[in-house]
Amino acid sequence: MIGVVYGTTGELIKLSPVLARLKERATPTLTLCTGQQVEQIPALLEDFALPQPDLWLSRGNRGHDLKRQSDLPPWLYGVARTFARNRRELRARLASTSTRPLLIVHGDTLTTVLGALMGRMMNVPVAHIEAGMRSGNWRDPFPEELDRVLAARLARTHFAAGARASANLRAMKARGEIIDTGGNTIRDAIELVPPGALDLELPPEPFGLVSLHRFELINKPNAFRAILGLLREASRSRSILFIDHPVTAAAIAAHDLGSLFDERFRRIPRQRYFSFIALLKASAFLVTDSGGSQQECAHLGHPCLVHRAVSEHSDGLNGPVVLSRMDLDVVRSFLEAPPECVKSPMEDHHAPTDIIVAHLESRGHLAPVPAYAASG
């Protein structure tokens, strides 16, 4: 049986095409959720028509997303305790089918590392999707860079999203198989979003969209105030919608930055994924610190400023995506004249999910599709 561990919305979004394909094939699958971002996961699963987790290892901080570093210890304790209580049963379930057991993890979060550790503790091989991304600096992004290195040490199947990621894994002499998926599964996830998913009143004129939530930005009052100040200034000539992630809203309150917002620079609730993609497509540009949103914009050909010192993702950097490197002059220039939209390259790719599923079947982790089903 195949097990899948996720805990954040970003992981689930990029895993959704793989989970959907396993569901289509009626593949027995054991899903484990750490609840790192617990609030949106049930609704996100409903949007993608996927089942709820077989086991919640934890549910964030008392049922809410982790917002502060102080939330981590009790959450980690909850995950460890639930896993310890269920370890034997989970191992037995993964070994209960005729196919070879496997545990899949994704990306660069604490959940990624925890899932990989669980696989090793159950003596079940681990496959890492979106493996091999590197910034080259363990301090930035932190702890994501270390999370990816640790996951690479623990995994034995590495699904790398492109030649650069594959080369990184070979350079570190990662053990096991390295499979180049040719791209990121976010491409396939975007294609699952139906048209007309937006349910929000939009400004009458072209508007900008902002999504900032990384701790290395929002926990630094001066840096956070500086980018918000530039966005407020830019909103005088173009309306800007600011997505209120729970961690971001907490930081705005903690740093007393609420007065920077008004009708032109408007805070809106965090969106469900389908609504966010529709909102992104309707916007003139996106300002973000999210690697996942960078990838989405790259594949949509949508103008995007990534407000980070470094990025482990190269997606779109030679096209519609600009990396600020925390330089406010770069931010100002982008806001004054965002890049042009470009034709989406999505029509010209081989689905990474197809490559992943084909490899899992070739290694005995999936039962082959019967010939009559494949031809019909």
C-alpha positions as CSV (number, residue, x, y, z in Angstrom):
1,M,0.0,0.0,0.0
2,I,1.1,3.6,-0.6
3,G,1.0,6.0,2.3
4,V,1.0,9.8,1.8
5,V,2.0,12.3,4.5
6,Y,1.0,16.0,4.3
7,G,0.4,18.8,6.7
8,T,0.2,22.1,4.9
9,T,-2.0,23.4,2.1
10,G,1.0,23.9,-0.2
11,E,1.9,20.2,0.2
12,L,-1.6,19.1,-0.4
13,I,-2.1,21.2,-3.5
14,K,1.0,19.8,-5.1
15,L,0.1,16.2,-4.0
16,S,-3.5,16.5,-5.2
17,P,-2.9,15.4,-8.8
18,V,-1.1,12.3,-7.5
19,L,-3.8,11.6,-5.0
20,A,-6.4,12.1,-7.6
21,R,-4.7,9.6,-9.9
22,L,-4.4,7.0,-7.2
23,K,-8.1,7.5,-6.5
24,E,-9.0,7.1,-10.1
25,R,-7.1,3.8,-10.2
26,A,-8.8,2.6,-7.0
27,T,-5.3,2.2,-5.4
28,P,-5.4,1.5,-1.6
29,T,-3.9,4.6,-0.1
30,L,-3.2,5.5,3.6
31,T,-3.2,9.3,4.1
32,L,-1.7,10.8,7.2
33,C,-2.1,14.5,8.1
34,T,0.0,16.3,10.6
35,G,-2.3,19.3,10.7
36,Q,0.5,21.8,10.5
37,Q,-2.0,24.1,8.6
38,V,-5.2,22.5,9.8
39,E,-7.9,25.1,9.1
40,Q,-8.1,24.9,5.3
41,I,-7.2,21.3,4.7
42,P,-10.7,19.8,5.0
43,A,-12.2,22.3,2.6
44,L,-9.2,21.9,0.2
45,L,-9.8,18.1,0.1
46,E,-13.4,18.7,-0.7
47,D,-12.5,21.1,-3.5
48,F,-10.2,18.4,-5.1
49,A,-12.8,15.7,-4.4
50,L,-10.4,13.8,-2.2
51,P,-11.1,11.9,1.0
52,Q,-10.4,13.2,4.4
53,P,-7.2,11.9,6.1
54,D,-7.2,8.3,7.4
55,L,-5.4,9.6,10.5
56,W,-4.9,13.1,11.9
57,L,-1.5,12.9,13.6
58,S,-2.3,16.3,15.2
59,R,-4.6,19.3,14.6
60,G,-2.3,22.3,14.7
61,N,-2.5,24.3,17.8
62,R,-5.9,23.5,19.4
63,G,-7.5,23.2,16.0
64,H,-5.8,26.3,14.5
65,D,-2.9,26.7,12.1
66,L,0.5,27.1,13.6
67,K,1.1,30.9,13.8
68,R,4.0,31.3,16.1
69,Q,7.2,29.5,16.8
70,S,5.8,28.8,20.3
71,D,3.1,26.7,18.7
72,L,5.7,24.2,17.4
73,P,6.6,22.2,20.6
74,P,3.0,21.1,21.5
75,W,2.3,20.3,17.9
76,L,5.4,18.2,17.5
77,Y,4.6,16.4,20.7
78,G,1.1,15.6,19.4
79,V,2.4,14.3,16.1
80,A,5.0,12.1,17.9
81,R,2.6,10.8,20.4
82,T,-0.1,9.8,17.9
83,F,2.5,8.2,15.6
84,A,4.0,6.2,18.5
85,R,0.5,4.9,19.5
86,N,-0.3,3.9,15.9
87,R,3.1,2.9,14.5
88,R,2.5,-0.9,14.4
89,E,-1.0,-0.6,12.9
90,L,0.2,1.8,10.3
91,R,3.1,-0.5,9.4
92,A,0.7,-3.4,9.1
93,R,-1.7,-1.5,6.9
94,L,1.1,-0.4,4.5
95,A,2.2,-4.0,4.2
96,S,-1.4,-5.4,3.8
97,T,-1.6,-5.4,0.0
98,S,0.2,-7.3,-2.7
99,T,2.1,-4.2,-3.8
100,R,5.3,-3.0,-2.3
101,P,4.8,-0.5,0.6
102,L,5.9,3.1,0.1
103,L,5.5,6.4,2.0
104,I,5.3,9.6,0.0
105,V,6.3,13.0,1.4
106,H,6.5,16.4,-0.4
107,G,8.5,19.6,-0.4
108,D,10.4,21.3,2.4
109,T,8.3,21.6,5.6
110,L,8.7,20.1,9.0
111,T,6.0,17.7,8.0
112,T,8.2,16.5,5.1
113,V,11.0,15.6,7.6
114,L,8.6,14.1,10.1
115,G,7.0,12.0,7.4
116,A,10.4,10.8,6.1
117,L,11.4,9.9,9.7
118,M,8.1,7.9,10.2
119,G,8.9,5.9,7.0
120,R,12.4,5.0,8.3
121,M,11.0,4.1,11.7
122,M,8.5,1.8,10.1
123,N,11.1,0.4,7.8
124,V,9.1,1.6,4.8
125,P,10.9,3.2,1.8
126,V,10.3,6.9,1.4
127,A,9.6,8.8,-1.9
128,H,10.2,12.6,-1.9
129,I,8.2,14.6,-4.4
130,E,9.7,18.0,-5.4
131,A,13.1,16.8,-4.3
132,G,16.4,18.5,-5.0
133,M,15.4,22.2,-4.7
134,R,18.3,24.2,-3.2
135,S,19.1,27.8,-2.5
136,G,22.6,27.0,-1.5
137,N,22.3,28.8,1.8
138,W,21.1,26.8,4.8
139,R,20.2,30.0,6.6
140,D,17.8,31.2,3.8
141,P,15.2,30.0,3.5
142,F,15.3,28.6,7.0
143,P,14.4,25.9,8.0
144,E,13.2,24.9,4.5
145,E,16.7,24.4,3.1
146,L,17.6,22.1,5.9
147,D,14.3,20.3,5.7
148,R,15.1,19.4,2.0
149,V,18.5,18.2,2.8
150,L,17.2,16.0,5.6
151,A,14.4,14.6,3.4
152,A,17.0,13.8,0.8
153,R,19.1,11.8,3.3
154,L,16.0,9.8,4.4
155,A,14.3,9.2,1.1
156,R,15.3,6.5,-1.4
157,T,13.2,7.7,-4.3
158,H,13.7,11.3,-5.3
159,F,11.2,12.9,-7.8
160,A,13.1,16.0,-8.9
161,A,11.2,18.8,-10.7
162,G,13.8,19.4,-13.4
163,A,17.4,19.1,-14.4
164,R,18.7,21.6,-11.8
165,A,17.1,19.7,-8.9
166,S,18.3,16.4,-10.3
167,A,21.9,17.8,-10.5
168,N,21.6,19.0,-6.9
169,L,20.7,15.5,-5.7
170,R,23.6,13.9,-7.7
171,A,26.0,16.5,-6.3
172,M,25.1,15.5,-2.7
173,K,25.3,11.8,-3.7
174,A,21.7,11.1,-2.6
175,R,21.1,7.4,-2.2
176,G,18.5,5.6,-4.3
177,E,16.8,6.6,-7.5
178,I,16.6,10.2,-8.9
179,I,13.7,10.6,-11.4
180,D,13.4,13.9,-13.3
181,T,9.7,14.7,-13.6
182,G,10.4,17.5,-16.0
183,G,8.5,20.0,-14.0
184,N,6.4,20.6,-10.8
185,T,3.1,18.9,-10.1
186,I,1.7,22.4,-9.4
187,R,1.2,22.4,-13.2
188,D,-1.2,19.5,-12.9
189,A,-2.9,21.0,-9.8
190,I,-3.7,24.2,-11.6
191,E,-5.4,22.2,-14.4
192,L,-7.8,20.7,-11.8
193,V,-9.1,24.2,-10.9
194,P,-12.5,24.7,-12.6
195,P,-13.4,28.0,-14.3
196,G,-15.6,30.5,-12.5
197,A,-14.3,29.6,-9.0
198,L,-14.0,33.2,-7.8
199,D,-16.6,34.4,-5.3
200,L,-15.3,37.9,-4.3
201,E,-16.1,41.5,-5.1
202,L,-13.2,42.9,-7.1
203,P,-12.1,46.5,-7.7
204,P,-13.5,47.9,-10.9
205,E,-10.1,48.7,-12.3
206,P,-7.0,46.5,-12.7
207,F,-5.6,45.6,-9.3
208,G,-2.6,44.0,-7.6
209,L,-2.6,41.0,-5.3
210,V,-0.4,40.4,-2.3
211,S,0.3,37.2,-0.4
212,L,3.0,37.4,2.3
213,H,3.3,34.9,5.1
214,R,6.9,33.7,5.6
215,F,8.3,34.0,9.1
216,E,11.6,35.4,8.0
217,L,9.7,38.5,6.7
218,I,6.7,39.0,8.9
219,N,8.7,38.4,12.1
220,K,11.0,41.3,11.2
221,P,9.0,44.5,12.0
222,N,11.2,46.9,10.0
223,A,11.4,44.8,6.9
224,F,7.6,44.0,7.1
225,R,6.7,47.6,7.6
226,A,8.9,48.7,4.7
227,I,7.3,46.4,2.1
228,L,3.8,47.3,3.4
229,G,4.7,51.0,3.1
230,L,5.7,50.5,-0.5
231,L,2.5,48.6,-1.3
232,R,0.4,51.3,0.4
233,E,2.2,54.0,-1.7
234,A,1.6,51.9,-4.9
235,S,-2.1,51.6,-4.0
236,R,-2.6,55.3,-4.6
237,S,-2.5,54.6,-8.4
238,R,-3.7,51.0,-8.4
239,S,-5.9,49.2,-5.9
240,I,-4.2,46.3,-4.1
241,L,-5.8,43.4,-2.3
242,F,-3.9,41.9,0.6
243,I,-4.6,38.4,1.6
244,D,-4.8,37.9,5.4
245,H,-3.1,34.6,6.2
246,P,-3.5,33.8,9.9
247,V,0.2,34.2,10.6
248,T,0.3,37.5,8.6
249,A,-2.8,38.9,10.5
250,A,-1.1,38.0,13.8
251,A,2.1,39.8,12.8
252,I,0.2,42.9,11.6
253,A,-1.5,43.0,15.0
254,A,1.7,42.3,16.9
255,H,3.7,45.0,15.1
256,D,0.7,47.5,15.1
257,L,0.6,47.9,11.3
258,G,-3.1,47.8,10.8
259,S,-3.2,51.6,10.1
260,L,-1.4,51.1,6.8
261,F,-4.5,49.6,5.2
262,D,-7.5,51.4,3.7
263,E,-10.0,51.0,0.9
264,R,-7.3,51.2,-1.7
265,F,-5.0,48.8,0.1
266,R,-7.6,46.4,1.3
267,R,-7.2,43.3,3.4
268,I,-9.3,40.3,2.3
269,P,-9.8,36.9,3.9
270,R,-7.5,34.0,3.0
271,Q,-9.0,32.3,0.0
272,R,-9.7,28.7,-0.7
273,Y,-7.3,27.4,-3.4
274,F,-9.7,27.4,-6.3
275,S,-10.8,30.9,-5.5
276,F,-7.1,32.1,-5.1
277,I,-6.2,30.8,-8.5
278,A,-9.2,32.6,-10.1
279,L,-8.3,35.7,-8.1
280,L,-4.7,35.5,-9.3
281,K,-5.7,35.2,-12.9
282,A,-7.9,38.3,-12.5
283,S,-5.2,40.4,-11.0
284,A,-2.6,42.5,-12.8
285,F,0.3,41.1,-10.7
286,L,1.2,39.2,-7.6
287,V,3.6,40.2,-4.8
288,T,4.5,37.2,-2.7
289,D,7.1,35.5,-0.6
290,S,5.8,32.0,-1.5
291,G,7.8,29.6,-3.7
292,G,4.5,27.8,-4.5
293,S,2.9,31.0,-5.8
294,Q,6.1,31.7,-7.8
295,Q,5.7,28.4,-9.5
296,E,2.0,29.0,-10.1
297,C,2.7,32.4,-11.8
298,A,5.6,30.9,-13.8
299,H,3.3,28.3,-15.3
300,L,0.5,30.8,-15.8
301,G,2.8,33.4,-17.4
302,H,1.6,35.9,-14.8
303,P,3.7,38.9,-13.5
304,C,5.0,38.1,-10.0
305,L,7.4,39.7,-7.5
306,V,9.0,37.3,-5.1
307,H,10.0,39.3,-2.0
308,R,12.8,37.1,-0.7
309,A,16.6,37.3,-0.4
310,V,17.0,34.0,-2.3
311,S,14.7,31.4,-3.9
312,E,15.4,27.7,-4.4
313,H,13.0,27.9,-7.3
314,S,14.1,29.1,-10.7
315,D,10.6,29.0,-12.2
316,G,9.8,32.1,-14.2
317,L,12.9,34.1,-13.4
318,N,13.7,34.6,-17.0
319,G,10.1,35.6,-17.7
320,P,7.3,37.1,-15.7
321,V,8.9,36.5,-12.2
322,V,11.2,39.0,-10.5
323,L,13.2,38.1,-7.4
324,S,13.6,41.2,-5.2
325,R,16.5,39.9,-3.1
326,M,14.9,42.2,-0.4
327,D,16.0,45.2,-2.4
328,L,13.2,47.8,-2.0
329,D,14.3,49.6,-5.2
330,V,13.5,46.4,-7.1
331,V,10.1,46.3,-5.4
332,R,9.4,49.9,-6.3
333,S,10.4,49.4,-9.9
334,F,8.2,46.3,-10.2
335,L,5.2,48.1,-8.7
336,E,5.6,51.0,-11.1
337,A,5.9,48.8,-14.2
338,P,5.1,45.1,-13.7
339,P,6.3,42.8,-16.5
340,E,4.0,41.9,-19.3
341,C,1.9,38.7,-19.1
342,V,3.3,36.0,-21.3
343,K,1.6,33.1,-23.0
344,S,1.2,30.2,-20.5
345,P,3.6,27.4,-21.2
346,M,1.2,24.9,-19.6
347,E,0.1,23.4,-22.9
348,D,3.6,22.4,-23.8
349,H,4.5,20.1,-20.9
350,H,4.5,16.5,-20.1
351,A,2.5,16.0,-16.9
352,P,4.9,15.4,-14.0
353,T,2.1,13.3,-12.3
354,D,2.2,10.9,-15.3
355,I,5.9,10.4,-14.8
356,I,5.5,9.8,-11.0
357,V,2.6,7.3,-11.4
358,A,4.4,5.4,-14.1
359,H,7.5,5.1,-12.0
360,L,5.5,3.9,-9.0
361,E,3.9,1.2,-11.1
362,S,7.2,0.2,-12.6
363,R,8.7,-0.4,-9.2
364,G,5.7,-2.5,-7.9
365,H,4.2,0.1,-5.7
366,L,1.1,0.3,-7.9
367,A,-0.9,-2.6,-9.4
368,P,-0.8,-2.3,-13.2
369,V,-3.9,-1.0,-14.9
370,P,-5.8,-4.0,-16.5
371,A,-5.4,-3.9,-20.3
372,Y,-9.2,-3.6,-20.9
373,A,-9.3,-0.6,-18.5
374,A,-6.4,1.1,-20.1
375,S,-7.9,0.6,-23.6
376,G,-11.4,1.6,-22.5
